[in-house]
Amino acid sequence: MAHAAPRTRLTDQRRTGTPDVFSERVHAMARLGTPVVLGLIFGYWAAANARRGGPITGWNLLLGFLSAAAFIVVYLALQAIAPRLPRELHAAAWGVFTACAVGFLISQSDESVLRSAWLGLVAGAGVFGLLFYRYYSREDTEQRRTPQG
């Protein structure tokens, strides 16, 4: 009867047993590239909402680039600070960031301030609930975070 040879534990495996297929360099690039790409999309979206189908102007470009820069800076700051927070504040920080971003995008269109605030709050509450569940389910019994969460 044939038996499988014992497998050596790989150094890049997490406690879950799944291999990490990307190198540390790829993770570092994605950690910086994700906020930049999302920020550029956010800036374009804000500028497109503000011009309401009209011509592209210098002020419209300025709004887009400033919105993108603000989004990137806040995202990177939150990415650096939030993991040190307890799970409730960690989830709340990302929820507030999402609520502000969605509310700002909606406010650039012809919608009322109340509608933009309401939609921002709904989006932020959804992100808070999702992330709170994720962070809560990945803690061990001593309330410490596991490596993947």
Buried (B, 14 or more C-beta within 10 A) or exposed (E): EEEEEEEEEEEEEEEEEEEEEEEEEEEEEEEEEBBBEBBBEBBBBBBBBBBEEEEEEEEBEEBBBEBBEBBBEBBBEBBEEBEEBEBEEBBBBBBBBBBBBBBBBBBBEEBEEEBBBBBBBEBBEBBBEBBBEEBEEEEEEEEEBEEEE
